[in-house]
Amino acid sequence: MTVLPIIKGKDEDILRAKAAKVPQVTKEIKKFIKDMHETVEKAEGLGLAAPQIGQSLRLCLANFNGKMTPLVNPEVIWSSEETSTMEEGCLSLPKINVDVTRPVEIMVRYEDIDGKEQERQLHDLDARVVQHEIDHLNGILIIDYK
């Protein structure tokens, strides 16, 4: 496994582009997910999106239910009307923290590492982390919420 360099800066093209769908979970994608896991652990982050390490793919890792979980082609399919505002940071924007308002609860659909479709209902910080990572897949950064 490899720790990959994290792309930093609000004007990096790959951080501003909408990422491409992952057509299939291959051996290469599984290895990439392992490298992402090493990278986010080393950086002590709560999540990491593929564009942050130079791959424009709809793939991210997010810490929920106490473990780092890979989400392939994730999408929020429902979100609560109730919102909360919390300060967020980002591995791609060091030393920048922004108050971001997000739904408190979401339902996310994604493929797991075996390519099987999953749905999870997430609350509070778990929901916030997943929404933050999906923002990365859509070219949205926390500074866009200022």
C-alpha positions in Angstrom: 0.0 0.0 0.0 1.1 3.5 -0.7 0.5 6.9 0.9 -0.5 9.2 -2.0 0.1 13.0 -2.1 -3.1 15.0 -1.4 -3.8 17.8 -3.9 -4.1 21.1 -2.1 -5.5 24.5 -3.3 -8.9 26.0 -4.1 -8.0 26.5 -7.8 -6.9 23.0 -8.7 -8.9 21.9 -11.8 -9.3 18.3 -10.6 -10.9 19.6 -7.3 -13.4 21.7 -9.3 -14.4 19.0 -11.8 -17.4 16.6 -11.6 -15.8 13.2 -11.2 -16.6 10.3 -13.6 -18.6 7.3 -12.6 -16.7 4.1 -11.7 -17.8 1.6 -14.3 -16.8 -1.5 -12.4 -14.9 -2.3 -9.1 -11.8 -3.9 -10.5 -8.5 -5.2 -8.9 -7.0 -1.8 -9.7 -9.9 0.1 -8.0 -9.5 -2.2 -4.9 -5.8 -1.4 -4.8 -6.5 2.3 -5.2 -9.0 2.1 -2.3 -6.3 0.5 -0.1 -3.9 3.4 -1.0 -6.7 5.9 -0.2 -7.2 4.2 3.1 -3.4 4.5 3.9 -3.5 8.1 2.8 -6.4 9.2 4.9 -5.1 7.4 8.0 -1.7 9.1 7.6 -3.4 12.5 7.2 -5.8 11.7 10.2 -8.8 12.7 8.2 -12.4 11.6 8.5 -12.7 11.0 4.8 -11.0 11.3 1.4 -12.3 11.6 -2.2 -10.5 10.3 -5.2 -10.1 13.7 -6.8 -8.1 14.8 -3.8 -5.4 12.4 -4.8 -5.5 13.0 -8.5 -8.2 10.6 -9.8 -11.4 12.0 -11.2 -13.6 9.1 -10.1 -16.8 8.9 -8.1 -15.1 7.1 -5.2 -14.5 8.2 -1.6 -13.8 6.9 1.8 -15.9 8.2 4.8 -15.7 7.4 8.4 -19.1 6.3 9.6 -20.3 3.8 12.2 -16.8 4.0 13.6 -15.0 2.7 10.5 -13.5 4.0 7.2 -15.9 2.8 4.5 -15.3 2.9 0.8 -18.3 4.4 -1.2 -18.2 3.8 -5.0 -20.6 6.0 -7.1 -22.3 7.4 -3.9 -25.4 9.5 -4.1 -27.6 11.1 -1.5 -31.1 9.8 -2.2 -32.9 11.5 0.7 -32.0 14.2 3.2 -33.8 15.6 6.2 -35.3 19.1 6.3 -33.6 19.6 9.7 -30.1 21.1 9.3 -27.2 21.9 11.5 -24.2 24.2 11.1 -20.8 23.0 12.0 -17.2 24.1 11.3 -15.6 21.9 8.7 -12.0 21.6 7.6 -10.6 19.8 4.5 -7.4 18.0 3.8 -7.1 19.8 0.4 -7.5 23.2 2.1 -5.2 23.2 5.1 -5.7 25.8 7.8 -9.1 26.8 6.4 -12.3 26.2 8.4 -15.7 27.2 7.3 -19.2 27.0 9.0 -21.2 24.7 6.7 -24.9 24.0 7.0 -26.0 20.5 6.0 -29.0 18.2 6.6 -28.7 16.3 9.9 -29.8 13.0 8.4 -29.3 11.5 4.9 -29.9 8.2 3.1 -26.9 7.4 0.8 -26.8 4.8 -1.9 -23.4 3.4 -3.1 -21.6 0.3 -4.3 -19.3 -1.4 -1.8 -15.9 -2.8 -2.5 -17.5 -6.0 -3.9 -19.6 -3.9 -6.3 -22.8 -4.6 -4.4 -25.4 -1.8 -4.0 -25.8 -0.6 -0.4 -28.1 2.0 1.2 -27.3 3.5 4.6 -29.2 6.0 6.7 -26.7 8.3 8.4 -27.0 10.9 11.2 -25.1 13.8 12.5 -21.3 13.6 11.9 -21.5 10.4 9.9 -24.0 12.2 7.5 -21.8 15.3 7.4 -18.7 13.5 6.5 -20.4 11.6 3.6 -21.9 14.9 2.3 -18.5 16.6 2.4 -16.9 13.8 0.4 -19.8 13.7 -2.2 -19.3 17.5 -2.5 -15.7 16.7 -3.6 -17.0 14.3 -6.3 -19.2 17.2 -7.6 -16.3 19.8 -7.6 -17.6 21.6 -4.5 -15.3 22.8 -1.7 -16.1 24.0 1.8 -15.1 27.6 0.8 -18.1 27.6 -1.6 -20.3 27.7 1.5 -18.9 31.0 2.7 
